[in-house]
């Protein structure tokens, strides 16, 4: 796994967000959690499918 740099919109450090529906570890304003981007580009919890607000950065992403 890599540790991408912080970005304002939760994209990986190279400026490219992870693929749709791929689980990644993200840093939100006050916590870290697993998340995925839906087909509309919104970050969601894999458990409740609720939209996550204020995703600051992708912490771990394993691009293949």
N, CA, C and O atoms as a GROMACS GRO file, in nm:
protein
  256
    1UNK      N    1   0.084  -0.117   0.000
    1UNK     CA    2   0.000   0.000   0.000
    1UNK      C    3   0.089   0.124   0.000
    1UNK      O    4   0.201   0.123   0.052
    2UNK      N    5   0.037   0.230  -0.059
    2UNK     CA    6   0.112   0.355  -0.062
    2UNK      C    7   0.045   0.455   0.030
    2UNK      O    8  -0.069   0.436   0.072
    3UNK      N    9   0.115   0.560   0.061
    3UNK     CA   10   0.062   0.666   0.144
    3UNK      C   11   0.065   0.796   0.065
    3UNK      O   12   0.161   0.872   0.076
    4UNK      N   13  -0.038   0.822  -0.014
    4UNK     CA   14  -0.040   0.942  -0.098
    4UNK      C   15  -0.039   1.070  -0.016
    4UNK      O   16  -0.079   1.072   0.101
    5UNK      N   17   0.005   1.177  -0.078
    5UNK     CA   18   0.007   1.307  -0.014
    5UNK      C   19  -0.136   1.358   0.004
    5UNK      O   20  -0.229   1.313  -0.062
    6UNK      N   21  -0.151   1.453   0.096
    6UNK     CA   22  -0.282   1.512   0.123
    6UNK      C   23  -0.328   1.602   0.008
    6UNK      O   24  -0.247   1.671  -0.054
    7UNK      N   25  -0.458   1.599  -0.019
    7UNK     CA   26  -0.517   1.689  -0.117
    7UNK      C   27  -0.648   1.741  -0.062
    7UNK      O   28  -0.703   1.684   0.032
    8UNK      N   29  -0.697   1.848  -0.119
    8UNK     CA   30  -0.818   1.911  -0.067
    8UNK      C   31  -0.945   1.831  -0.095
    8UNK      O   32  -1.042   1.844  -0.021
    9UNK      N   33  -0.946   1.749  -0.199
    9UNK     CA   34  -1.069   1.680  -0.238
    9UNK      C   35  -1.064   1.530  -0.215
    9UNK      O   36  -1.151   1.459  -0.266
   10UNK      N   37  -0.967   1.480  -0.143
   10UNK     CA   38  -0.962   1.339  -0.113
   10UNK      C   39  -0.902   1.254  -0.223
   10UNK      O   40  -0.912   1.132  -0.217
   11UNK      N   41  -0.840   1.314  -0.323
   11UNK     CA   42  -0.777   1.237  -0.429
   11UNK      C   43  -0.644   1.185  -0.379
   11UNK      O   44  -0.589   1.236  -0.281
   12UNK      N   45  -0.592   1.084  -0.446
   12UNK     CA   46  -0.459   1.033  -0.415
   12UNK      C   47  -0.356   1.142  -0.446
   12UNK      O   48  -0.388   1.238  -0.516
   13UNK      N   49  -0.236   1.127  -0.395
   13UNK     CA   50  -0.131   1.227  -0.410
   13UNK      C   51  -0.096   1.259  -0.553
   13UNK      O   52  -0.044   1.367  -0.580
   14UNK      N   53  -0.122   1.168  -0.647
   14UNK     CA   54  -0.091   1.195  -0.786
   14UNK      C   55  -0.202   1.272  -0.855
   14UNK      O   56  -0.195   1.293  -0.976
   15UNK      N   57  -0.307   1.314  -0.780
   15UNK     CA   58  -0.416   1.393  -0.836
   15UNK      C   59  -0.525   1.310  -0.901
   15UNK      O   60  -0.622   1.365  -0.954
   16UNK      N   61  -0.511   1.178  -0.897
   16UNK     CA   62  -0.610   1.090  -0.958
   16UNK      C   63  -0.682   1.013  -0.847
   16UNK      O   64  -0.618   0.943  -0.769
   17UNK      N   65  -0.814   1.025  -0.840
   17UNK     CA   66  -0.886   0.953  -0.735
   17UNK      C   67  -0.885   0.803  -0.763
   17UNK      O   68  -0.868   0.761  -0.878
   18UNK      N   69  -0.902   0.721  -0.660
   18UNK     CA   70  -0.911   0.576  -0.681
   18UNK      C   71  -1.030   0.544  -0.771
   18UNK      O   72  -1.124   0.623  -0.780
   19UNK      N   73  -1.027   0.429  -0.837
   19UNK     CA   74  -1.140   0.389  -0.922
   19UNK      C   75  -1.271   0.381  -0.843
   19UNK      O   76  -1.270   0.360  -0.722
   20UNK      N   77  -1.381   0.397  -0.912
   20UNK     CA   78  -1.515   0.387  -0.851
   20UNK      C   79  -1.528   0.251  -0.784
   20UNK      O   80  -1.484   0.149  -0.838
   21UNK      N   81  -1.590   0.250  -0.667
   21UNK     CA   82  -1.619   0.130  -0.587
   21UNK      C   83  -1.498   0.062  -0.526
   21UNK      O   84  -1.512  -0.046  -0.469
   22UNK      N   85  -1.378   0.120  -0.536
   22UNK     CA   86  -1.261   0.060  -0.473
   22UNK      C   87  -1.249   0.109  -0.329
   22UNK      O   88  -1.253   0.229  -0.304
   23UNK      N   89  -1.235   0.015  -0.235
   23UNK     CA   90  -1.221   0.051  -0.094
   23UNK      C   91  -1.082   0.107  -0.066
   23UNK      O   92  -0.982   0.049  -0.107
   24UNK      N   93  -1.078   0.220   0.002
   24UNK     CA   94  -0.953   0.282   0.043
   24UNK      C   95  -0.970   0.336   0.184
   24UNK      O   96  -1.082   0.354   0.231
   25UNK      N   97  -0.860   0.363   0.251
   25UNK     CA   98  -0.862   0.426   0.382
   25UNK      C   99  -0.850   0.576   0.360
   25UNK      O  100  -0.757   0.622   0.294
   26UNK      N  101  -0.945   0.653   0.416
   26UNK     CA  102  -0.944   0.797   0.398
   26UNK      C  103  -0.937   0.869   0.532
   26UNK      O  104  -0.978   0.816   0.636
   27UNK      N  105  -0.884   0.990   0.528
   27UNK     CA  106  -0.881   1.079   0.644
   27UNK      C  107  -0.990   1.182   0.626
   27UNK      O  108  -0.989   1.258   0.528
   28UNK      N  109  -1.086   1.185   0.719
   28UNK     CA  110  -1.188   1.289   0.720
   28UNK      C  111  -1.145   1.394   0.821
   28UNK      O  112  -1.035   1.386   0.875
   29UNK      N  113  -1.228   1.491   0.847
   29UNK     CA  114  -1.189   1.600   0.936
   29UNK      C  115  -1.150   1.553   1.075
   29UNK      O  116  -1.050   1.600   1.130
   30UNK      N  117  -1.227   1.461   1.134
   30UNK     CA  118  -1.201   1.419   1.272
   30UNK      C  119  -1.179   1.269   1.288
   30UNK      O  120  -1.168   1.222   1.401
   31UNK      N  121  -1.172   1.193   1.179
   31UNK     CA  122  -1.157   1.048   1.191
   31UNK      C  123  -1.105   0.989   1.061
   31UNK      O  124  -1.102   1.055   0.957
   32UNK      N  125  -1.066   0.862   1.068
   32UNK     CA  126  -1.025   0.785   0.952
   32UNK      C  127  -1.121   0.670   0.936
   32UNK      O  128  -1.173   0.618   1.035
   33UNK      N  129  -1.145   0.628   0.812
   33UNK     CA  130  -1.235   0.515   0.790
   33UNK      C  131  -1.215   0.458   0.650
   33UNK      O  132  -1.151   0.520   0.565
   34UNK      N  133  -1.271   0.340   0.629
   34UNK     CA  134  -1.276   0.284   0.494
   34UNK      C  135  -1.384   0.359   0.417
   34UNK      O  136  -1.486   0.399   0.473
   35UNK      N  137  -1.360   0.377   0.289
   35UNK     CA  138  -1.458   0.447   0.206
   35UNK      C  139  -1.440   0.406   0.061
   35UNK      O  140  -1.339   0.346   0.024
   36UNK      N  141  -1.539   0.438  -0.020
   36UNK     CA  142  -1.529   0.418  -0.164
   36UNK      C  143  -1.598   0.535  -0.232
   36UNK      O  144  -1.684   0.600  -0.174
   37UNK      N  145  -1.559   0.561  -0.357
   37UNK     CA  146  -1.624   0.664  -0.437
   37UNK      C  147  -1.734   0.598  -0.518
   37UNK      O  148  -1.714   0.493  -0.578
   38UNK      N  149  -1.853   0.660  -0.519
   38UNK     CA  150  -1.962   0.606  -0.600
   38UNK      C  151  -1.949   0.658  -0.743
   38UNK      O  152  -1.856   0.732  -0.774
   39UNK      N  153  -2.042   0.620  -0.830
   39UNK     CA  154  -2.033   0.658  -0.971
   39UNK      C  155  -2.050   0.808  -0.994
   39UNK      O  156  -2.023   0.858  -1.103
   40UNK      N  157  -2.094   0.881  -0.889
   40UNK     CA  158  -2.109   1.027  -0.897
   40UNK      C  159  -1.990   1.099  -0.834
   40UNK      O  160  -1.990   1.222  -0.826
   41UNK      N  161  -1.889   1.023  -0.787
   41UNK     CA  162  -1.770   1.082  -0.728
   41UNK      C  163  -1.783   1.116  -0.581
   41UNK      O  164  -1.694   1.180  -0.525
   42UNK      N  165  -1.891   1.075  -0.517
   42UNK     CA  166  -1.911   1.103  -0.374
   42UNK      C  167  -1.848   0.991  -0.293
   42UNK      O  168  -1.857   0.874  -0.328
   43UNK      N  169  -1.784   1.030  -0.182
   43UNK     CA  170  -1.727   0.931  -0.090
   43UNK      C  171  -1.836   0.873  -0.003
   43UNK      O  172  -1.920   0.947   0.050
   44UNK      N  173  -1.837   0.740   0.012
   44UNK     CA  174  -1.940   0.672   0.090
   44UNK      C  175  -1.879   0.568   0.182
   44UNK      O  176  -1.773   0.513   0.154
   45UNK      N  177  -1.948   0.542   0.292
   45UNK     CA  178  -1.910   0.435   0.384
   45UNK      C  179  -1.947   0.301   0.319
   45UNK      O  180  -2.056   0.288   0.263
   46UNK      N  181  -1.858   0.202   0.326
   46UNK     CA  182  -1.892   0.072   0.267
   46UNK      C  183  -1.996  -0.004   0.349
   46UNK      O  184  -2.055  -0.100   0.299
   47UNK      N  185  -2.018   0.036   0.472
   47UNK     CA  186  -2.109  -0.036   0.561
   47UNK      C  187  -2.251   0.020   0.555
   47UNK      O  188  -2.347  -0.055   0.539
   48UNK      N  189  -2.264   0.150   0.568
   48UNK     CA  190  -2.397   0.213   0.570
   48UNK      C  191  -2.434   0.277   0.437
   48UNK      O  192  -2.551   0.312   0.416
   49UNK      N  193  -2.338   0.294   0.349
   49UNK     CA  194  -2.356   0.362   0.219
   49UNK      C  195  -2.387   0.511   0.235
   49UNK      O  196  -2.423   0.577   0.137
   50UNK      N  197  -2.374   0.563   0.357
   50UNK     CA  198  -2.397   0.706   0.380
   50UNK      C  199  -2.281   0.786   0.320
   50UNK      O  200  -2.167   0.742   0.319
   51UNK      N  201  -2.314   0.906   0.270
   51UNK     CA  202  -2.212   0.993   0.214
   51UNK      C  203  -2.122   1.046   0.325
   51UNK      O  204  -2.170   1.087   0.431
   52UNK      N  205  -1.992   1.046   0.300
   52UNK     CA  206  -1.895   1.100   0.395
   52UNK      C  207  -1.864   1.244   0.354
   52UNK      O  208  -1.834   1.272   0.238
   53UNK      N  209  -1.870   1.334   0.449
   53UNK     CA  210  -1.838   1.474   0.426
   53UNK      C  211  -1.695   1.501   0.468
   53UNK      O  212  -1.642   1.434   0.557
   54UNK      N  213  -1.632   1.598   0.406
   54UNK     CA  214  -1.500   1.647   0.444
   54UNK      C  215  -1.391   1.542   0.438
   54UNK      O  216  -1.309   1.532   0.530
   55UNK      N  217  -1.388   1.462   0.330
   55UNK     CA  218  -1.275   1.371   0.310
   55UNK      C  219  -1.156   1.458   0.273
   55UNK      O  220  -1.159   1.531   0.174
   56UNK      N  221  -1.051   1.450   0.354
   56UNK     CA  222  -0.934   1.534   0.337
   56UNK      C  223  -0.832   1.470   0.242
   56UNK      O  224  -0.775   1.537   0.156
   57UNK      N  225  -0.810   1.339   0.260
   57UNK     CA  226  -0.711   1.272   0.175
   57UNK      C  227  -0.730   1.121   0.178
   57UNK      O  228  -0.795   1.066   0.266
   58UNK      N  229  -0.672   1.058   0.079
   58UNK     CA  230  -0.665   0.913   0.075
   58UNK      C  231  -0.539   0.874   0.150
   58UNK      O  232  -0.430   0.920   0.116
   59UNK      N  233  -0.552   0.791   0.253
   59UNK     CA  234  -0.438   0.750   0.334
   59UNK      C  235  -0.371   0.628   0.273
   59UNK      O  236  -0.249   0.625   0.257
   60UNK      N  237  -0.450   0.527   0.240
   60UNK     CA  238  -0.396   0.406   0.180
   60UNK      C  239  -0.476   0.368   0.057
   60UNK      O  240  -0.599   0.357   0.061
   61UNK      N  241  -0.404   0.348  -0.050
   61UNK     CA  242  -0.464   0.308  -0.178
   61UNK      C  243  -0.365   0.217  -0.246
   61UNK      O  244  -0.247   0.250  -0.257
   62UNK      N  245  -0.410   0.103  -0.291
   62UNK     CA  246  -0.322   0.007  -0.357
   62UNK      C  247  -0.354   0.003  -0.505
   62UNK      O  248  -0.430  -0.083  -0.549
   63UNK      N  249  -0.296   0.095  -0.584
   63UNK     CA  250  -0.326   0.093  -0.729
   63UNK      C  251  -0.262  -0.028  -0.794
   63UNK      O  252  -0.145  -0.058  -0.771
   64UNK      N  253  -0.338  -0.098  -0.874
   64UNK     CA  254  -0.284  -0.216  -0.944
   64UNK      C  255  -0.277  -0.191  -1.092
   64UNK      O  256  -0.234  -0.279  -1.167
   0.00000   0.00000   0.00000
